[in-house]
Amino acid sequence: MTLDNKTILITGGTGSFGQQFVKTLLRDYHPRRVIVFSRDELKQHDLRNKIPDPRLQFFIGDIRDHDRLYRAFRAGVDIVIHAAALKQVPACEYNPFEAVKTNILGAQNIINAAIDCGVAKVLALSTDKAVSPANLYGATKLCMEKLFVHGNSYAGSRATAFACVRYGNVVGSRGSVIPLFLEQRKTGKITVTDPRMTRFWITLEQGVNFVIHCISRMQRGEIFVPRIPSMNIMDLVTALAPNCVIEQTGIRPGEKLHETLISSDEARHTRAFEDLFIIEPESPFWNRPPISGGKSPPDGFSYQSDQNERWLTVAELQSMIYE
C-alpha cells in the first residue's frame, strides 16, 4: 500500500514524533488527508499555524474515548499510526491506573474501532522498554504490543491488519535526557545516574522514515525493529557538556542499566535483514504467509544496547543532536 491518495490518522499527532511524521508526510508524499487525533487544543492550534496545509485536519479526542475514536475512524481513514501514550516512567509509576487506561485500554479501543470502521492498516509505536519490562510504562507497552499483534485474530475475515514498530530512545524528544543535559549545562553540573549506562539511539526523522517504510511492508502481526546504534551515557555528556562537573546519582527505580530491543526468546522467531529485524508472531491464530528473505539470528542472540555492533562516536552524537 502506498500513501498517495490515502487518508492517514495519527493518534498523539501533536507529540514530537507526530509533528515530524505530519511534516514528512505532507512534504514528501501525496496523501488525500492527514488527521491529527489528540487531546490538546493549544498544541493543535500551534501545529495548524506551523503547517498551514489544507490536507491537514484535526480531531480533539482521547483514545480512552471509544465513541470519539469511532467518529474519527469513520471519516474514511485508510491507515492509523498509533503514537499516543503516557510515556514518562515516574508519572506512570505514580499514576498506574491512568497509564493502564491510556496505554492498554486505549489500544483496545483503537483495535475495535479500526476493525468496525474498516481501516486497512494500523501500525503502533512501541519501545525497547517493552522487552522484559522493569517498570509500569514498559509493562503497559508490552501489553499494547500483545493486543496489536493478536488484534489480527479479532479482525477475522475483515481486511484490517495490525502490526507494531519498536525502537529505542529518540534524540531530542520531549522528556529525553538531551534537553535535561542542555538545561543542566547552564549550571556547570550534569547529573548522571550510572556511567556504565547504554541506550539505543535514533533521530526523529529516522524514526518517522522507518515507520513509513513499515506501513508498506507490514502484513499482519509483525514487530519491526530497526538496526540502530548504541551510545554510552558518558559519551553523550562529552558531546554536550565536556567541561561540566559530573554528579553520579544512581539508577532510578524502574530504570535499566542497558536496554533490549529483541530478547533471546523473540530471536527464535525473528528474521534479520540488513536494515531491520522482523519479529514474527509466535502463535498466529489467523492465516498469515511467512516472511520471505532475511536470516535467522544465531542461537542465543539478543539485541541489547551494550552488545551492539554499531556505536555512536562523540562526533556523530554531536552531529545528530545539533542537527
C-alpha positions as CSV (number, residue, x, y, z in Angstrom):
1,M,0.0,0.0,0.0
2,T,1.3,3.4,-1.0
3,L,0.5,6.6,1.0
4,D,-0.6,8.5,-2.1
5,N,-4.3,9.5,-2.1
6,K,-4.8,7.8,1.3
7,T,-6.3,9.2,4.5
8,I,-3.9,8.7,7.4
9,L,-4.8,9.4,11.0
10,I,-2.2,9.6,13.7
11,T,-3.0,9.4,17.4
12,G,-0.9,11.6,19.6
13,G,-0.2,13.7,16.5
14,T,1.0,16.8,18.3
15,G,3.8,15.0,20.1
16,S,7.4,15.0,19.0
17,F,7.0,12.0,16.7
18,G,3.6,13.1,15.5
19,Q,4.7,16.6,14.4
20,Q,7.7,15.2,12.4
21,F,5.5,12.5,10.9
22,V,2.9,15.0,9.7
23,K,5.6,17.3,8.3
24,T,7.3,14.5,6.4
25,L,4.1,13.0,5.1
26,L,2.8,16.3,3.7
27,R,6.3,17.3,2.3
28,D,7.4,14.0,0.7
29,Y,4.2,12.1,-0.1
30,H,0.7,12.8,-1.6
31,P,-1.9,11.8,1.0
32,R,-5.5,12.8,0.5
33,R,-5.8,13.8,4.1
34,V,-3.7,13.7,7.3
35,I,-5.8,13.7,10.5
36,V,-4.2,14.6,13.9
37,F,-6.1,13.0,16.8
38,S,-5.0,14.3,20.1
39,R,-6.3,15.9,23.4
40,D,-4.5,19.3,23.5
41,E,-6.3,22.1,21.6
42,L,-3.4,24.5,22.1
43,K,-0.9,22.1,20.5
44,Q,-3.3,21.5,17.7
45,H,-3.6,25.3,17.2
46,D,0.2,25.7,17.1
47,L,0.6,22.8,14.7
48,R,-2.1,24.2,12.4
49,N,-0.2,27.6,12.3
50,K,3.1,25.8,11.8
51,I,1.8,23.7,8.9
52,P,-1.0,25.6,7.1
53,D,-1.8,22.8,4.7
54,P,-5.4,22.2,3.6
55,R,-4.9,18.4,3.7
56,L,-4.3,18.6,7.4
57,Q,-7.3,18.1,9.7
58,F,-7.6,17.9,13.5
59,F,-9.8,15.9,15.8
60,I,-9.9,16.8,19.5
61,G,-10.2,13.5,21.3
62,D,-8.7,10.9,23.7
63,I,-8.0,7.3,22.8
64,R,-9.8,6.4,26.1
65,D,-13.0,7.6,24.5
66,H,-14.4,4.7,22.5
67,D,-17.1,6.8,20.8
68,R,-14.8,9.6,19.7
69,L,-12.4,7.1,18.0
70,Y,-15.3,5.6,16.1
71,R,-16.4,9.0,14.9
72,A,-12.8,9.8,13.8
73,F,-12.2,6.5,12.0
74,R,-15.4,6.7,10.1
75,A,-14.1,9.7,8.3
76,G,-12.8,7.4,5.6
77,V,-9.5,6.6,7.3
78,D,-7.2,4.1,5.4
79,I,-4.2,4.0,7.8
80,V,-3.8,4.7,11.5
81,I,-0.5,5.4,13.2
82,H,-0.9,4.9,16.9
83,A,1.6,7.2,18.7
84,A,-0.5,8.3,21.7
85,A,0.8,7.2,25.1
86,L,1.6,8.1,28.6
87,K,5.4,7.5,28.5
88,Q,7.1,9.3,31.4
89,V,8.3,6.4,33.6
90,P,7.9,8.3,37.0
91,A,4.5,9.6,36.0
92,C,3.3,6.1,35.1
93,E,4.6,4.7,38.4
94,Y,2.8,7.3,40.4
95,N,-0.4,7.1,38.3
96,P,-0.7,3.4,37.3
97,F,-4.4,3.4,36.7
98,E,-4.0,6.3,34.3
99,A,-1.2,4.5,32.4
100,V,-3.3,1.4,32.1
101,K,-6.4,3.4,30.8
102,T,-4.3,5.1,28.1
103,N,-1.7,2.6,27.1
104,I,-3.7,-0.6,27.3
105,L,-7.4,0.2,27.3
106,G,-6.8,2.9,24.7
107,A,-5.1,0.4,22.5
108,Q,-8.1,-1.9,22.8
109,N,-10.4,0.9,21.8
110,I,-8.3,1.6,18.7
111,I,-8.3,-2.1,17.7
112,N,-12.1,-2.3,18.0
113,A,-12.7,1.0,16.2
114,A,-10.3,0.1,13.4
115,I,-12.0,-3.3,12.7
116,D,-15.5,-2.0,12.9
117,C,-14.8,1.1,10.7
118,G,-12.9,-0.8,8.0
119,V,-9.4,0.8,8.5
120,A,-6.9,-1.1,6.3
121,K,-3.8,-0.9,8.3
122,V,-2.9,0.1,11.9
123,L,0.7,0.4,13.0
124,A,1.5,1.1,16.7
125,L,4.7,2.6,18.1
126,S,6.4,0.7,20.9
127,T,9.6,1.0,22.8
128,D,12.6,-1.1,24.0
129,K,11.2,-0.8,27.5
130,A,8.5,-3.3,26.5
131,V,11.1,-6.1,26.4
132,S,11.4,-7.7,29.8
133,P,9.9,-4.6,31.4
134,A,11.3,-3.2,34.6
135,N,8.7,-0.5,35.1
136,L,4.9,0.0,34.6
137,Y,5.4,2.0,31.4
138,G,7.3,-0.9,29.8
139,A,4.7,-3.3,31.1
140,T,1.8,-1.3,29.5
141,K,3.6,-1.1,26.2
142,L,4.3,-4.9,26.3
143,C,0.5,-5.4,26.7
144,M,-0.1,-2.9,23.9
145,E,2.1,-5.0,21.6
146,K,0.3,-8.2,22.5
147,L,-3.0,-6.6,21.9
148,F,-2.0,-5.3,18.5
149,V,-0.3,-8.5,17.3
150,H,-3.4,-10.6,18.3
151,G,-5.8,-7.9,17.2
152,N,-5.4,-9.7,13.9
153,S,-7.3,-12.6,15.4
154,Y,-10.2,-10.3,16.3
155,A,-10.2,-8.9,12.7
156,G,-11.1,-12.4,11.4
157,S,-12.1,-12.2,7.8
158,R,-12.1,-8.4,7.8
159,A,-9.3,-6.6,6.0
160,T,-7.9,-4.7,8.9
161,A,-4.2,-5.5,9.7
162,F,-2.3,-4.7,12.8
163,A,1.5,-4.5,13.4
164,C,4.0,-2.7,15.7
165,V,7.2,-0.8,15.4
166,R,9.7,-1.0,18.3
167,Y,12.7,1.2,18.7
168,G,14.9,3.0,21.3
169,N,15.4,6.5,22.6
170,V,14.7,9.4,20.3
171,V,17.2,12.2,20.1
172,G,15.8,15.4,21.4
173,S,12.2,14.2,22.0
174,R,10.3,15.7,24.9
175,G,11.3,14.0,28.1
176,S,14.6,12.7,26.8
177,V,17.9,13.2,28.6
178,I,19.3,15.7,26.0
179,P,17.0,18.6,26.9
180,L,17.8,17.9,30.6
181,F,21.6,18.0,29.9
182,L,21.3,21.1,27.9
183,E,19.5,22.8,30.8
184,Q,21.9,21.5,33.4
185,R,24.8,22.6,31.3
186,K,24.0,26.2,32.2
187,T,24.7,25.5,35.9
188,G,28.1,23.8,35.1
189,K,26.9,20.5,36.7
190,I,25.5,17.4,34.9
191,T,23.7,14.5,36.8
192,V,24.4,11.0,35.6
193,T,22.6,8.0,37.1
194,D,25.4,5.5,36.2
195,P,28.4,6.0,33.9
196,R,28.0,2.4,32.6
197,M,24.6,3.1,31.1
198,T,24.0,2.4,27.4
199,R,21.0,3.2,25.2
200,F,19.8,2.6,21.6
201,W,19.6,5.9,19.8
202,I,17.5,7.1,16.8
203,T,16.6,10.5,15.4
204,L,13.0,11.7,15.0
205,E,13.5,11.8,11.2
206,Q,14.9,8.2,11.2
207,G,12.0,7.0,13.3
208,V,9.4,8.6,11.0
209,N,11.0,7.2,7.9
210,F,11.2,3.8,9.4
211,V,7.5,3.9,10.3
212,I,6.6,4.9,6.8
213,H,8.7,2.1,5.4
214,C,7.0,-0.4,7.7
215,I,3.5,0.7,6.6
216,S,4.1,-0.6,3.1
217,R,6.0,-3.7,4.4
218,M,3.6,-4.9,7.1
219,Q,1.3,-7.9,6.6
220,R,-0.2,-8.9,9.9
221,G,1.3,-9.3,13.4
222,E,4.9,-8.3,12.9
223,I,7.0,-6.2,15.2
224,F,9.5,-4.2,13.2
225,V,12.9,-3.3,14.9
226,P,15.4,-1.0,13.2
227,R,19.1,-1.7,13.3
228,I,20.3,1.4,15.2
229,P,23.4,2.4,17.0
230,S,24.1,2.4,20.8
231,M,25.7,5.1,22.9
232,N,27.2,5.3,26.3
233,I,25.9,8.0,28.6
234,M,29.4,9.4,29.3
235,D,29.9,9.9,25.5
236,L,26.7,11.9,25.5
237,V,28.0,14.0,28.3
238,T,31.2,14.6,26.4
239,A,29.3,15.6,23.3
240,L,27.0,18.0,25.2
241,A,28.9,19.3,28.2
242,P,32.5,18.3,28.1
243,N,33.6,20.9,30.7
244,C,30.9,20.3,33.3
245,V,31.2,18.7,36.7
246,I,29.5,15.2,36.8
247,E,27.4,14.2,39.8
248,Q,26.5,10.5,39.9
249,T,23.0,9.9,41.4
250,G,22.4,6.2,41.0
251,I,19.9,4.3,38.8
252,R,16.4,5.4,39.4
253,P,13.5,3.0,40.3
254,G,12.3,1.1,37.2
255,E,15.4,2.0,35.2
256,K,17.7,-0.4,33.5
257,L,21.5,-0.3,33.0
258,H,21.1,-1.4,29.4
259,E,18.1,-1.8,27.1
260,T,17.0,-4.7,24.9
261,L,15.1,-4.4,21.6
262,I,14.9,-8.2,20.9
263,S,15.0,-10.8,23.6
264,S,16.7,-14.2,23.1
265,D,13.2,-15.8,23.2
266,E,11.9,-13.5,20.5
267,A,15.0,-14.1,18.4
268,R,13.8,-17.7,17.7
269,H,11.0,-16.3,15.6
270,T,12.9,-13.3,14.1
271,R,14.1,-12.6,10.6
272,A,17.3,-10.5,10.3
273,F,17.7,-8.1,7.3
274,E,20.4,-5.6,6.5
275,D,18.4,-2.6,7.9
276,L,16.0,-4.2,10.3
277,F,14.7,-7.2,12.2
278,I,11.2,-8.5,11.9
279,I,9.7,-10.4,14.8
280,E,7.1,-12.8,13.5
281,P,4.1,-13.7,15.7
282,E,4.9,-16.8,17.6
283,S,1.3,-18.0,17.7
284,P,-0.6,-16.6,14.7
285,F,-4.2,-17.5,15.2
286,W,-5.0,-16.4,11.7
287,N,-3.9,-17.3,8.2
288,R,-0.6,-15.5,7.6
289,P,2.1,-16.2,5.0
290,P,5.7,-16.5,6.3
291,I,8.1,-13.6,5.7
292,S,10.3,-14.2,2.7
293,G,14.1,-13.4,2.8
294,G,16.2,-12.5,5.7
295,K,18.2,-14.8,8.0
296,S,17.5,-16.4,11.3
297,P,19.7,-14.9,14.1
298,P,22.3,-17.3,15.7
299,D,21.3,-19.3,18.8
300,G,21.3,-17.2,21.9
301,F,21.1,-13.9,20.0
302,S,19.5,-10.9,21.7
303,Y,19.7,-7.3,20.5
304,Q,21.0,-5.4,23.5
305,S,22.3,-1.8,23.8
306,D,25.6,-2.9,25.5
307,Q,26.3,-5.7,22.9
308,N,25.6,-3.7,19.7
309,E,27.7,-4.0,16.6
310,R,27.5,-0.2,16.0
311,W,28.3,2.6,18.5
312,L,27.9,6.3,18.0
313,T,31.1,8.3,18.3
314,V,31.1,11.7,20.1
315,A,31.3,13.5,16.8
316,E,28.3,11.5,15.4
317,L,26.4,12.3,18.6
318,Q,27.1,16.0,18.3
319,S,26.0,15.9,14.6
320,M,22.7,14.2,15.5
321,I,22.0,16.4,18.4
322,Y,22.6,19.8,16.8
323,E,21.1,18.8,13.5
